[in-house]
């Protein structure tokens, strides 16, 4: 597996762990143990996780779209292929 692919997988793993942690920090709210200081920490942590994950994922999507656009530009720059002889107007 290429090094770059392993780095992406590792980044995605950290993002998923952050999102799971963001869900788990809400667990005390189910038991009505939600003092003000904890509530503030939860809001800050969850907000930060969502923003960081969102920015990183949007960046990866844009990078993928840029790569796809480059492939399409290369394909458009090539001369069109001639149709195969005998396929068009072939009588049987």
N, CA, C and O atoms as CSV, one atom per row, in Angstrom:
chain,resi,resn,atom,element,x,y,z
A,1,UNK,N,N,0.854,-1.173,0.000
A,1,UNK,CA,C,0.000,0.000,0.000
A,1,UNK,C,C,0.900,1.237,0.000
A,1,UNK,O,O,1.844,1.304,0.787
A,2,UNK,N,N,0.627,2.213,-0.864
A,2,UNK,CA,C,1.452,3.420,-0.924
A,2,UNK,C,C,1.391,4.196,0.392
A,2,UNK,O,O,0.417,4.131,1.142
A,3,UNK,N,N,2.464,4.924,0.634
A,3,UNK,CA,C,2.567,5.698,1.873
A,3,UNK,C,C,1.440,6.727,1.967
A,3,UNK,O,O,0.870,6.933,3.039
A,4,UNK,N,N,1.124,7.369,0.846
A,4,UNK,CA,C,0.080,8.395,0.847
A,4,UNK,C,C,-1.277,7.808,1.223
A,4,UNK,O,O,-2.045,8.442,1.946
A,5,UNK,N,N,-1.575,6.614,0.743
A,5,UNK,CA,C,-2.849,5.967,1.061
A,5,UNK,C,C,-2.921,5.634,2.545
A,5,UNK,O,O,-3.977,5.769,3.164
A,6,UNK,N,N,-1.795,5.195,3.123
A,6,UNK,CA,C,-1.782,4.901,4.559
A,6,UNK,C,C,-2.001,6.155,5.380
A,6,UNK,O,O,-2.663,6.113,6.417
A,7,UNK,N,N,-1.441,7.289,4.918
A,7,UNK,CA,C,-1.629,8.549,5.634
A,7,UNK,C,C,-3.084,8.985,5.592
A,7,UNK,O,O,-3.612,9.480,6.588
A,8,UNK,N,N,-3.737,8.807,4.451
A,8,UNK,CA,C,-5.145,9.172,4.341
A,8,UNK,C,C,-5.979,8.285,5.260
A,8,UNK,O,O,-6.874,8.768,5.953
A,9,UNK,N,N,-5.682,6.990,5.263
A,9,UNK,CA,C,-6.433,6.085,6.135
A,9,UNK,C,C,-6.230,6.457,7.603
A,9,UNK,O,O,-7.175,6.416,8.391
A,10,UNK,N,N,-5.008,6.817,7.969
A,10,UNK,CA,C,-4.724,7.209,9.343
A,10,UNK,C,C,-5.461,8.506,9.691
A,10,UNK,O,O,-6.005,8.638,10.787
A,11,UNK,N,N,-5.478,9.456,8.762
A,11,UNK,CA,C,-6.204,10.706,8.995
A,11,UNK,C,C,-7.692,10.445,9.176
A,11,UNK,O,O,-8.326,11.006,10.070
A,12,UNK,N,N,-8.246,9.589,8.320
A,12,UNK,CA,C,-9.667,9.265,8.444
A,12,UNK,C,C,-9.954,8.535,9.744
A,12,UNK,O,O,-11.009,8.741,10.344
A,13,UNK,N,N,-9.043,7.692,10.187
A,13,UNK,CA,C,-9.216,7.004,11.467
A,13,UNK,C,C,-9.278,8.004,12.614
A,13,UNK,O,O,-10.132,7.892,13.493
A,14,UNK,N,N,-8.372,8.986,12.606
A,14,UNK,CA,C,-8.394,10.008,13.666
A,14,UNK,C,C,-9.685,10.834,13.616
A,14,UNK,O,O,-10.233,11.210,14.652
A,15,UNK,N,N,-10.155,11.106,12.406
A,15,UNK,CA,C,-11.419,11.842,12.287
A,15,UNK,C,C,-12.564,11.033,12.885
A,15,UNK,O,O,-13.384,11.570,13.629
A,16,UNK,N,N,-12.621,9.738,12.559
A,16,UNK,CA,C,-13.694,8.903,13.102
A,16,UNK,C,C,-13.600,8.789,14.610
A,16,UNK,O,O,-14.618,8.822,15.301
A,17,UNK,N,N,-12.378,8.655,15.129
A,17,UNK,CA,C,-12.218,8.593,16.586
A,17,UNK,C,C,-12.679,9.892,17.245
A,17,UNK,O,O,-13.296,9.870,18.310
A,18,UNK,N,N,-12.379,11.015,16.611
A,18,UNK,CA,C,-12.838,12.299,17.133
A,18,UNK,C,C,-14.350,12.411,17.129
A,18,UNK,O,O,-14.943,12.916,18.082
A,19,UNK,N,N,-14.979,11.939,16.053
A,19,UNK,CA,C,-16.441,11.986,15.985
A,19,UNK,C,C,-17.082,11.053,17.008
A,19,UNK,O,O,-18.102,11.391,17.610
A,20,UNK,N,N,-16.485,9.884,17.203
A,20,UNK,CA,C,-17.014,8.963,18.215
A,20,UNK,C,C,-16.862,9.568,19.602
A,20,UNK,O,O,-17.769,9.469,20.430
A,21,UNK,N,N,-15.713,10.196,19.859
A,21,UNK,CA,C,-15.512,10.858,21.151
A,21,UNK,C,C,-16.519,11.987,21.340
A,21,UNK,O,O,-17.013,12.196,22.448
A,22,UNK,N,N,-16.827,12.715,20.269
A,22,UNK,CA,C,-17.803,13.794,20.365
A,22,UNK,C,C,-19.186,13.259,20.741
A,22,UNK,O,O,-19.936,13.921,21.459
A,23,UNK,N,N,-19.517,12.077,20.263
A,23,UNK,CA,C,-20.799,11.468,20.626
A,23,UNK,C,C,-20.754,10.971,22.070
A,23,UNK,O,O,-21.718,11.135,22.818
A,24,UNK,N,N,-19.643,10.369,22.454
A,24,UNK,CA,C,-19.535,9.805,23.801
A,24,UNK,C,C,-19.538,10.862,24.904
A,24,UNK,O,O,-19.990,10.586,26.015
A,25,UNK,N,N,-19.042,12.065,24.615
A,25,UNK,CA,C,-19.029,13.087,25.672
A,25,UNK,C,C,-20.440,13.550,26.020
A,25,UNK,O,O,-20.644,14.186,27.054
A,26,UNK,N,N,-21.404,13.240,25.175
A,26,UNK,CA,C,-22.798,13.579,25.479
A,26,UNK,C,C,-23.445,12.546,26.401
A,26,UNK,O,O,-24.564,12.762,26.868
A,27,UNK,N,N,-22.772,11.439,26.669
A,27,UNK,CA,C,-23.326,10.361,27.480
A,27,UNK,C,C,-23.809,10.828,28.855
A,27,UNK,O,O,-24.897,10.423,29.265
A,28,UNK,N,N,-23.059,11.659,29.593
A,28,UNK,CA,C,-23.548,12.105,30.906
A,28,UNK,C,C,-24.874,12.874,30.846
A,28,UNK,O,O,-25.592,12.941,31.844
A,29,UNK,N,N,-25.194,13.438,29.718
A,29,UNK,CA,C,-26.463,14.165,29.591
A,29,UNK,C,C,-27.646,13.216,29.743
A,29,UNK,O,O,-28.728,13.632,30.159
A,30,UNK,N,N,-27.445,11.948,29.409
A,30,UNK,CA,C,-28.520,10.971,29.559
A,30,UNK,C,C,-28.859,10.722,31.025
A,30,UNK,O,O,-29.985,10.349,31.353
A,31,UNK,N,N,-27.885,10.928,31.900
A,31,UNK,CA,C,-28.090,10.685,33.325
A,31,UNK,C,C,-28.266,11.978,34.113
A,31,UNK,O,O,-28.135,11.988,35.337
A,32,UNK,N,N,-28.561,13.058,33.414
A,32,UNK,CA,C,-28.782,14.381,34.023
A,32,UNK,C,C,-27.576,14.871,34.815
A,32,UNK,O,O,-27.734,15.676,35.732
A,33,UNK,N,N,-26.380,14.406,34.483
A,33,UNK,CA,C,-25.176,14.946,35.096
A,33,UNK,C,C,-24.538,15.839,34.049
A,33,UNK,O,O,-23.723,15.398,33.239
A,34,UNK,N,N,-24.924,17.086,34.086
A,34,UNK,CA,C,-24.521,18.007,33.037
A,34,UNK,C,C,-24.284,19.387,33.639
A,34,UNK,O,O,-25.000,20.329,33.299
A,35,UNK,N,N,-23.287,19.534,34.537
A,35,UNK,CA,C,-23.033,20.846,35.123
A,35,UNK,C,C,-22.556,21.840,34.059
A,35,UNK,O,O,-22.190,21.453,32.949
A,36,UNK,N,N,-22.567,23.097,34.411
A,36,UNK,CA,C,-22.248,24.160,33.453
A,36,UNK,C,C,-20.842,24.003,32.880
A,36,UNK,O,O,-20.657,24.149,31.671
A,37,UNK,N,N,-19.856,23.712,33.712
A,37,UNK,CA,C,-18.484,23.610,33.210
A,37,UNK,C,C,-18.352,22.459,32.212
A,37,UNK,O,O,-17.623,22.570,31.226
A,38,UNK,N,N,-19.053,21.363,32.468
A,38,UNK,CA,C,-18.999,20.222,31.554
A,38,UNK,C,C,-19.729,20.564,30.249
A,38,UNK,O,O,-19.274,20.203,29.164
A,39,UNK,N,N,-20.826,21.239,30.360
A,39,UNK,CA,C,-21.598,21.646,29.176
A,39,UNK,C,C,-20.751,22.533,28.265
A,39,UNK,O,O,-20.756,22.369,27.044
A,40,UNK,N,N,-20.023,23.474,28.871
A,40,UNK,CA,C,-19.169,24.366,28.078
A,40,UNK,C,C,-18.077,23.564,27.375
A,40,UNK,O,O,-17.805,23.778,26.194
A,41,UNK,N,N,-17.451,22.637,28.109
A,41,UNK,CA,C,-16.410,21.800,27.499
A,41,UNK,C,C,-16.969,20.946,26.360
A,41,UNK,O,O,-16.333,20.798,25.316
A,42,UNK,N,N,-18.150,20.394,26.569
A,42,UNK,CA,C,-18.766,19.561,25.530
A,42,UNK,C,C,-19.045,20.384,24.281
A,42,UNK,O,O,-18.743,19.949,23.169
A,43,UNK,N,N,-19.620,21.574,24.457
A,43,UNK,CA,C,-19.919,22.407,23.302
A,43,UNK,C,C,-18.653,22.814,22.561
A,43,UNK,O,O,-18.624,22.789,21.331
A,44,UNK,N,N,-17.611,23.186,23.286
A,44,UNK,CA,C,-16.359,23.585,22.640
A,44,UNK,C,C,-15.707,22.401,21.921
A,44,UNK,O,O,-15.268,22.521,20.777
A,45,UNK,N,N,-15.653,21.260,22.608
A,45,UNK,CA,C,-15.024,20.074,22.014
A,45,UNK,C,C,-15.781,19.622,20.770
A,45,UNK,O,O,-15.174,19.385,19.726
A,46,UNK,N,N,-17.090,19.503,20.876
A,46,UNK,CA,C,-17.886,19.027,19.734
A,46,UNK,C,C,-17.820,20.014,18.569
A,46,UNK,O,O,-17.709,19.611,17.412
A,47,UNK,N,N,-17.887,21.277,18.873
A,47,UNK,CA,C,-17.781,22.282,17.810
A,47,UNK,C,C,-16.442,22.217,17.098
A,47,UNK,O,O,-16.373,22.279,15.870
A,48,UNK,N,N,-15.370,22.091,17.891
A,48,UNK,CA,C,-14.034,22.019,17.299
A,48,UNK,C,C,-13.879,20.764,16.449
A,48,UNK,O,O,-13.320,20.819,15.353
A,49,UNK,N,N,-14.369,19.637,16.947
A,49,UNK,CA,C,-14.252,18.382,16.191
A,49,UNK,C,C,-15.013,18.487,14.873
A,49,UNK,O,O,-14.498,18.098,13.825
A,50,UNK,N,N,-16.215,19.001,14.921
A,50,UNK,CA,C,-17.026,19.095,13.707
A,50,UNK,C,C,-16.384,20.036,12.688
A,50,UNK,O,O,-16.372,19.742,11.492
A,51,UNK,N,N,-15.855,21.156,13.151
A,51,UNK,CA,C,-15.219,22.103,12.234
A,51,UNK,C,C,-13.955,21.497,11.627
A,51,UNK,O,O,-13.749,21.586,10.417
A,52,UNK,N,N,-13.114,20.886,12.449
A,52,UNK,CA,C,-11.861,20.311,11.941
A,52,UNK,C,C,-12.143,19.185,10.951
A,52,UNK,O,O,-11.546,19.144,9.875
A,53,UNK,N,N,-13.037,18.284,11.298
A,53,UNK,CA,C,-13.361,17.170,10.403
A,53,UNK,C,C,-13.987,17.702,9.113
A,53,UNK,O,O,-13.649,17.241,8.023
A,54,UNK,N,N,-14.885,18.655,9.231
A,54,UNK,CA,C,-15.523,19.216,8.038
A,54,UNK,C,C,-14.531,19.884,7.106
A,54,UNK,O,O,-14.587,19.677,5.893
A,55,UNK,N,N,-13.626,20.680,7.648
A,55,UNK,CA,C,-12.634,21.371,6.825
A,55,UNK,C,C,-11.704,20.371,6.145
A,55,UNK,O,O,-11.381,20.516,4.966
A,56,UNK,N,N,-11.277,19.359,6.892
A,56,UNK,CA,C,-10.379,18.364,6.310
A,56,UNK,C,C,-11.066,17.566,5.214
A,56,UNK,O,O,-10.458,17.284,4.181
A,57,UNK,N,N,-12.316,17.201,5.424
A,57,UNK,CA,C,-13.032,16.411,4.405
A,57,UNK,C,C,-13.340,17.240,3.172
A,57,UNK,O,O,-13.239,16.742,2.051
A,58,UNK,N,N,-13.712,18.494,3.363
A,58,UNK,CA,C,-13.950,19.361,2.203
A,58,UNK,C,C,-12.654,19.530,1.419
A,58,UNK,O,O,-12.672,19.552,0.188
A,59,UNK,N,N,-11.535,19.649,2.120
A,59,UNK,CA,C,-10.240,19.751,1.440
A,59,UNK,C,C,-9.925,18.519,0.621
A,59,UNK,O,O,-9.429,18.623,-0.501
A,60,UNK,N,N,-10.215,17.337,1.181
A,60,UNK,CA,C,-9.965,16.102,0.435
A,60,UNK,C,C,-10.896,15.984,-0.770
A,60,UNK,O,O,-10.482,15.510,-1.828
A,61,UNK,N,N,-12.140,16.409,-0.619
A,61,UNK,CA,C,-13.071,16.359,-1.748
A,61,UNK,C,C,-12.598,17.305,-2.851
A,61,UNK,O,O,-12.619,16.949,-4.029
A,62,UNK,N,N,-12.178,18.498,-2.472
A,62,UNK,CA,C,-11.679,19.446,-3.482
A,62,UNK,C,C,-10.433,18.918,-4.168
A,62,UNK,O,O,-10.268,19.091,-5.375
A,63,UNK,N,N,-9.550,18.270,-3.405
A,63,UNK,CA,C,-8.349,17.686,-3.992
A,63,UNK,C,C,-8.724,16.600,-4.990
A,63,UNK,O,O,-8.130,16.517,-6.065
A,64,UNK,N,N,-9.700,15.769,-4.648
A,64,UNK,CA,C,-10.156,14.727,-5.568
A,64,UNK,C,C,-10.805,15.303,-6.807
A,64,UNK,O,O,-10.594,14.800,-7.911
A,65,UNK,N,N,-11.596,16.357,-6.637
A,65,UNK,CA,C,-12.227,16.988,-7.799
A,65,UNK,C,C,-11.188,17.648,-8.703
A,65,UNK,O,O,-11.321,17.629,-9.927
A,66,UNK,N,N,-10.152,18.234,-8.093
A,66,UNK,CA,C,-9.081,18.846,-8.889
A,66,UNK,C,C,-8.352,17.769,-9.697
A,66,UNK,O,O,-8.044,17.973,-10.871
A,67,UNK,N,N,-8.080,16.630,-9.068
A,67,UNK,CA,C,-7.432,15.517,-9.763
A,67,UNK,C,C,-8.309,15.025,-10.913
A,67,UNK,O,O,-7.809,14.765,-12.007
A,68,UNK,N,N,-9.605,14.896,-10.673
A,68,UNK,CA,C,-10.527,14.456,-11.730
A,68,UNK,C,C,-10.571,15.463,-12.870
A,68,UNK,O,O,-10.629,15.084,-14.039
A,69,UNK,N,N,-10.542,16.755,-12.525
A,69,UNK,CA,C,-10.562,17.793,-13.558
A,69,UNK,C,C,-9.297,17.722,-14.407
A,69,UNK,O,O,-9.354,17.900,-15.624
A,70,UNK,N,N,-8.153,17.463,-13.766
A,70,UNK,CA,C,-6.907,17.336,-14.519
A,70,UNK,C,C,-6.972,16.152,-15.476
A,70,UNK,O,O,-6.505,16.246,-16.611
A,71,UNK,N,N,-7.545,15.040,-15.028
A,71,UNK,CA,C,-7.688,13.870,-15.911
A,71,UNK,C,C,-8.596,14.205,-17.087
A,71,UNK,O,O,-8.297,13.857,-18.229
A,72,UNK,N,N,-9.708,14.883,-16.803
A,72,UNK,CA,C,-10.636,15.250,-17.883
A,72,UNK,C,C,-9.969,16.214,-18.869
A,72,UNK,O,O,-10.180,16.100,-20.076
A,73,UNK,N,N,-9.171,17.156,-18.373
A,73,UNK,CA,C,-8.487,18.101,-19.261
A,73,UNK,C,C,-7.490,17.381,-20.161
A,73,UNK,O,O,-7.366,17.712,-21.340
A,74,UNK,N,N,-6.781,16.401,-19.614
A,74,UNK,CA,C,-5.834,15.626,-20.425
A,74,UNK,C,C,-6.590,14.843,-21.489
A,74,UNK,O,O,-6.156,14.785,-22.639
A,75,UNK,N,N,-7.699,14.249,-21.123
A,75,UNK,CA,C,-8.474,13.477,-22.088
A,75,UNK,C,C,-9.060,14.373,-23.168
A,75,UNK,O,O,-9.126,13.969,-24.329
A,76,UNK,N,N,-9.485,15.574,-22.816
A,76,UNK,CA,C,-10.045,16.502,-23.815
A,76,UNK,C,C,-8.967,17.029,-24.747
A,76,UNK,O,O,-9.248,17.332,-25.906
A,77,UNK,N,N,-7.735,17.141,-24.257
A,77,UNK,CA,C,-6.647,17.674,-25.070
A,77,UNK,C,C,-6.178,16.671,-26.119
A,77,UNK,O,O,-5.574,17.065,-27.118
A,78,UNK,N,N,-6.441,15.401,-25.913
A,78,UNK,CA,C,-6.036,14.389,-26.884
A,78,UNK,C,C,-6.919,14.481,-28.119
A,78,UNK,O,O,-8.067,14.923,-28.065
A,79,UNK,N,N,-6.348,14.052,-29.219
A,79,UNK,CA,C,-7.126,14.046,-30.456
A,79,UNK,C,C,-8.217,12.989,-30.348
A,79,UNK,O,O,-7.991,11.913,-29.794
A,80,UNK,N,N,-9.381,13.288,-30.868
A,80,UNK,CA,C,-10.453,12.289,-30.797
A,80,UNK,C,C,-10.085,11.047,-31.610
A,80,UNK,O,O,-9.407,11.136,-32.634
A,81,UNK,N,N,-10.530,9.929,-31.147
A,81,UNK,CA,C,-10.264,8.672,-31.848
A,81,UNK,C,C,-11.146,8.565,-33.084
A,81,UNK,O,O,-12.313,8.958,-33.091
A,82,UNK,N,N,-10.542,8.023,-34.113
A,82,UNK,CA,C,-11.299,7.794,-35.342
A,82,UNK,C,C,-12.196,6.577,-35.127
A,82,UNK,O,O,-11.803,5.634,-34.440
A,83,UNK,N,N,-13.385,6.587,-35.702
A,83,UNK,CA,C,-14.241,5.407,-35.568
A,83,UNK,C,C,-13.593,4.219,-36.277
A,83,UNK,O,O,-12.877,4.384,-37.265
A,84,UNK,N,N,-13.850,3.045,-35.767
A,84,UNK,CA,C,-13.308,1.839,-36.373
A,84,UNK,C,C,-13.954,1.613,-37.729
A,84,UNK,O,O,-15.153,1.822,-37.911
A,85,UNK,N,N,-13.124,1.180,-38.680
A,85,UNK,CA,C,-13.665,0.948,-40.015
A,85,UNK,C,C,-14.588,-0.259,-39.980
A,85,UNK,O,O,-14.354,-1.227,-39.257
A,86,UNK,N,N,-15.625,-0.175,-40.767
A,86,UNK,CA,C,-16.532,-1.288,-40.891
A,86,UNK,C,C,-17.672,-1.230,-39.874
A,86,UNK,O,O,-18.661,-1.944,-40.040
A,87,UNK,N,N,-17.575,-0.429,-38.857
A,87,UNK,CA,C,-18.630,-0.363,-37.869
A,87,UNK,C,C,-19.777,0.540,-38.335
A,87,UNK,O,O,-20.951,0.238,-38.119
A,88,UNK,N,N,-19.416,1.639,-38.971
A,88,UNK,CA,C,-20.431,2.598,-39.371
A,88,UNK,C,C,-20.917,2.273,-40.788
A,88,UNK,O,O,-20.119,2.081,-41.707
A,89,UNK,N,N,-22.216,2.217,-40.938
A,89,UNK,CA,C,-22.800,1.976,-42.247
A,89,UNK,C,C,-22.546,0.576,-42.765
A,89,UNK,O,O,-22.528,0.364,-43.977
A,90,UNK,N,N,-22.357,-0.345,-41.914
A,90,UNK,CA,C,-22.067,-1.715,-42.283
A,90,UNK,C,C,-23.358,-2.424,-42.683
A,90,UNK,O,O,-24.348,-2.407,-41.950
A,91,UNK,N,N,-23.328,-3.036,-43.839
A,91,UNK,CA,C,-24.516,-3.760,-44.302
A,91,UNK,C,C,-24.289,-5.237,-44.127
A,91,UNK,O,O,-23.221,-5.767,-44.433
A,92,UNK,N,N,-25.309,-5.887,-43.630
A,92,UNK,CA,C,-25.184,-7.345,-43.450
A,92,UNK,C,C,-26.186,-8.060,-44.302
A,92,UNK,O,O,-26.239,-9.290,-44.291
